Amino acid sequence: MARLKVVQTRSGIGGKQNQRDTLRSLGLKRIGDVVVKEDRPEIRGMVKTVTHLVAVEEVE
């Protein structure tokens, strides 16, 4: 199964509460944090919510 590498590139400060909550749910706390998640529809939706705050790439 494919995996997604998600890197926080911008701060959630000043963003909407649901965007800050989504960053926390993904496991991102500060700029530069990296998490690797399974490529599932739920994760894709979370990434779409904060697409302007993160960078995403597929890894094996």
KAFENFEN-V773256 format. One record per run of one state. SS is the DSSP state (H for helix, E for strand, L for the rest). FROM is the first residue (numbers start at 1). TO is the last residue. Records with the same first field share a line. If there is no record, write none. Layout:
SS->FROM-TO + FROM-TO
//
This chain:
L->1-2 + 9-16 + 27-33 + 39-40 + 50-53 + 60-60
E->3-8 + 34-38 + 54-59
H->17-26 + 41-49
//
